[in-house]
Amino acid sequence: MPHPAEAKTVFYAVLNMGLGHAARSLPLLREFAARGWRVLVGSNGRAQQFLRRELPQATFITTPDYRIRYTRSRWLWPRLLVQFPSLLRGIARERRLCKWVVQQYAPDVILSDHCYGMYDPQVPSFFLSHQIYFHLPGLLSGLEPWVAQFNFYFHRRYWGVIIPDLPDTDGGLLSGRLSRLPRRKERYRYVGLLSSISRMDMAEDVDLFISVSGPEPQRTVLEQRVLDQVEALPGKKAVALGRSESTAVVKQSDDLVVYAHLPRREMAALMNRSRMIVSRPGYSTLMELAELGKPALFIPTPGQTEQQYLARRAQEKGWFHFVNQSALNLRRDLEEAKKYPGLPRLPGTPQTVEKIFGALEQATAEKRIPWTNATNG
């Protein structure tokens, strides 16, 4: 798509770890395009494949992969610690790429959804994250304030940190203590929900929708468990396997359709049509369910302590039921999930998008952090 010479340019970098970061970034990316900005999208892997399909008018730049590899076992954190040097090398590669992008395209704004190295001192740069603190397991939990210094070091390189949540007593309303503010909080701002899926006026003619997602190899493990059990369940069912490289129908019968992957608009329609949803408790999924007002069954990715924390917190709040992947029994667990009502109705994505664009316009005009004197919320 051609752009007028005076059009502004945004460089928007998206982390490739599942599709949650890409999905929640879609409303902002679409709004940039709708407002006539030139949109440069930096990503790689499945996240890039997903965004290419959703944003054919954007220019894509392949970013370095952090090369963080997950495991089939639940002992994830020891493996992640071993891979920490790989993460640092990935950030260094991001820094080099970002300097090249600034030289080649002269963006007016840089947004980074959890890509630590995508900032420039001369360009208004913003970091999007709900995870201000990491959630560490068991005996490691006492190290959380120290591990958070890694985040704070990079947050200081950005003009501001955008938190897609609403403030609550212990941090964020949906993210809890993951997004509690540090003592020096002038750089941080809660802006509200950010979801690419919104409520539609549609009949609920699907009994169950199951979304299989997450990093490998655990995505495949969950796929196998779901496909082994779903056919025996009553009612009309649909399954999306999260294989973003294909949109084929894998299996179809009178009461079951299995898709390799669903484009975002088709996914949104199917979620609106469904009475019950089964998914990972990723943070982007929580925001989608808040928009939809739907009940759900959560299956945290083994070893992902953030998902385990969010699932447990959602159950303690009385919103959703969760079950560990190794113990999944869909027939039994869905009956339990029906006892939970889902999230209360909250202010939606359109308000959040307007708030973020107001801040970006102020930042580009005044060349400063746009909310240092504002009240969070």
N, C-alpha and C positions, 0 to 999 in steps of 0.2 A: 504494500500500500504506500503510495507516495505521500510525503509530508511536506508542508510548506517550510520555507527556509527559516521562518521565525518560530517553528514548533519547538517545544521543549523536549528534552530527551531524558528518560529514566533508565538507569541500569539496575535491574532487579535480580539478585542472586538467590537461588532457592536450593536448600539442602536436599540431597538425594538420600533419604532414609525413610523407606516406606513412601506413601503418597500424601501423607498428612500435610507436610509443609507446602507442597505444590497445590493441594486442594484449597487450603485456607488463603493462599496468595492469589487465587484466581479472581476474587471480587475486586481486589486492588488493581491487578493487571488489566482486567477488562475495563475498569474505570479510567485508567490512564489512556487506553486506546480510545475509549468513547470521548474523552476530552481532547483528542487530537495529538497526544504526546507520541513521540517515537519511542517504542518499547523495545529495549534490549533485555533479553532474558538469559541469565547465566545459570546453567544446571548441567546435569549429566545423568546417564543411566535411565532408569524407569521414570524418574521425575521429569526428565527432559522429554521422553517419549510422550508422556501424559500431556505435558504443556504444549508440545508441538501440535497435538491434535486439537486442543482446546483454543489455541491462539495462533492460527495459521498466518495472521497478519504481522506477527512479531518477528524480530530478528533474534536468532539464537546463537549463543556463544557457549561452547562446551567448556565447563569448568573442571578443575582438578577434583578427583575423588579422594575423600579422606581414607579410603581403603580399610574401613573398619569392618571386620568380618564377625558375624554372630556364630553361635554354636547351637547344637541340638540339646545340649545339657542346660541345666538351670544355673550353672556356675559362670555367669556372664561377666561379672565385674573383674575377676582375675584376668580373663582374656582381654578385656578392654584396657586394663592397666598395661599389659604387655604391649598393646598396640598404640600406646600414647605417643611414642616417637613418630609413628606414621601419621597421626593426627597433626603433629607440629609441622611435619614436612608438607602435608596438604595445605595447611594455613600459609606457609611460606610460598607455596606455588600460587595460592589465591592472591597473595599480595602482589606478586609479579604480574599476574594476569590483570588485576584491577588497575595497576599503573598503565598497562598497555591500553586497556579500554578507555581510560581517561584521556590518554594521548590521542587515540584514534577517533573517539566519538564525542568527547567533551560533554559528558552527561551533566544535566542541571541538578539531578538528585540521584543518590545511590540508596537503594533499600536492600537489606540482607536478611533473609529469613534463615537465621542460624548458620550462616557461613561466616566464620570469625574474621577472615582476612579480607573481606570485601568492603573497604572503606578508603577514603582519600582525605587528607587534611584540608585540601582546597575545595572540596565538594561537600555540600550538605549530605551526610551519611547517617542512616538510621538502621538500627538493629531491631528485628522483630522476633520476640521470644516470650513464651509464658514460663520458661524455665530459668529463673534468675538463680535459683539454688538447685543443685542436684540432690536427688533422693538416694541415699546410700543404704545398703542392706545391713541389718543386724549390728554387729560390733563396729562396723565402719561408719555408722551414723554419726558418731562423735566427730568425724573428720569433715562433715558437711561444710561448716564455716570456712575451713581451710581450703577445701576443694573449690568452693565458690570464688576464691580469689582468682582462679583461672578465668571465670566469667567476667569478674569486675575489671581485670586487666584489659580485656578486649573491649568491654563496654565503654571504657574511658576513651577509646579511640573513635567512638561514634558521637555524633551530635546529640543523639537521644536514643533511648530504648523504648520501643512501642510494645506494650503488653496487651495482647488480645483477650482481655478479661475485664470483669467489673470488680471493684475493691470489696473486700469482706473483712471480717474481724481478724482472721488468721492469715491473710494474704489476698489471693484472688478468690472470687466466688466459686469458680469451677476448678481452678488449679490449686487452691489451698496454699499450703506453705511453700510450694514450688516457686510461687511468684511474690512472696513477701518481699518488701522493699528493704534494701540495706540502709544503714544509718545516713549515708549521703545519698539522698533519694531525688535530688533535683533533676537528674538525667532521665528518670523513669516516669512513664505515664500509662496508666490504665485507660484503654480506649473503648472497651466493649467487645462483643462477639464479632468474629470474622469467619463467615461460613459461605461456601459456594453453593449451598443447598438451602432453599427457603420453602416455606409452607405454600402449597398450592391447593386450590379447591378441586379435589379429585375424590372419587369414590374409593373406599378401602376394599378393593376386591382381591388382594393378595394376603394370605394368612401369615406368611413368614418370608422375610428376606434375610439372607445370610451374606455378609460381606467378608471374604477371606483376604487378609492383607498382612503387611509387615515384611521385615527383612528376611532373606533366606538364611538358613534352611527352614526357619520356623513357619514361614508362610506355607511351604509344601507340607509340613507335618500337619498343620491345621486343615489344609485342603483334604488330605487323606482321611482325617477323622470325620470331617463333615460329610464327605461323599459316601463314607461307609454307613452313615446313620440317617441321612436326610430323606431317602426314599421311603422309609418306613413311617415317617411322620404323617399325620392326617392333614388334609387341607391343601390349598394351592400354595406352592413354594417357588422361590427363585433364589439362585445362588450366583454371586459374582466372585470369580476366583482370584482376581487381582493380578492376572498375567497381562501386564500393560502392553506387551508386544503384539497382542492379537485381540480382535473383537469378535471372534467366531463364537457361535453357539456350540458348546461342547456336547450337550445332551439335552433332549427334549422329550417329554411325554405328556399325558393328559394333565397331570398335576404338578409337574416339575420342569423348570427350565434352568440350565446351567450355562452361564456365560463365561468365556475366558476373561473378558474385561468389558466394562460398560463405560461409554463416554459419559461425561459429567452430567449432561442434561438428562440422559436416559436413566442414570443412577438416581438423580433427584426425583424424577417422576415415579420410579419404582419404590423409592423410600416413602414418598407421599402416599402411594397406594397400599402400603403394607401396614398390617395391624401390629406386627411385632418385628423387631430387628435384632439380629445377632451380629456382633462385631468385636474387634479389638477395642479396648477403652483408650484409644489414642486421644490426645487432647482435641484434635480437629473433629473427631467423631463426637465428642461431648458437645462441642459448639453446634454441630449439625443437629443433634438430637434436641438441643435447647431451642433451635429455630423451629423444628418440626413438632415438638411436644409429644414425641413417641416413646413408648416403653421399649426396653431393650434388655438383652442378655449379653454380658461382657465376658470375653475370654482373653485375659492378659497374655501378652507374649512372654514365654518363660525367660526369666533372667532380666527382663526390662523392669527395673524397679520403679520407674516413673509410672508405667501402666498399672503395675500392681498397687501402687499408692493411690492412683486416681480411681481404680476400681473399688478398692476397699473403702475409700472415703465416700464414693457415691453410694455404696451400700449402707454405710453408717448414717449418711444423711437421709436414707430412706428413698433414694431416687431410683436405683437400679440394683439388680442381682448380678453377681459374678461367679464364675467357676474357673478353676485352674484347668488348663488345657489337657493335662494328663488324666483328669477325672471327668472329662466331658461326657455327659449322657444327655443328649438333646431332649429326649422325651421328658425325662425327669426335671432337667434344669429349666426348660421352658415353662413348665407348670409353676415352678417357684418364681420365675421372672414375672409372671402375670400378676403377682401380688404387689409389685412396685409400680408407682404411677408415672415415673419419669420426672424430668425437670420442670420447675415452674416456668411460666411464660416470662421471658426477659426481653429487654430492648434488643432489636435485631441489627443485622449487618448494615443496612443502608445508613443508619445513624452513625455507625462506626466509620464507614468509608468517608462520610462527610467530615467527621472529626479529624481523621488522618489527613485528608486533603487540605483542610483548613490549616493544619499545623505545617504541612509541607510548603504551602504557599507563603505562610508567614516566615518560615525558615529561609526560603530562597530570596524573599524580599528584604529581610532584615539581617540575614547572615548571622543568626544566633539560634540557640536552643529555644524552640517556640513555646515552652511551657514552664520555664523556671519559676514564674510567679503565679502559676495556676494551681488550683486545688485538684488533687487526683480524683478521677472518677468521671 
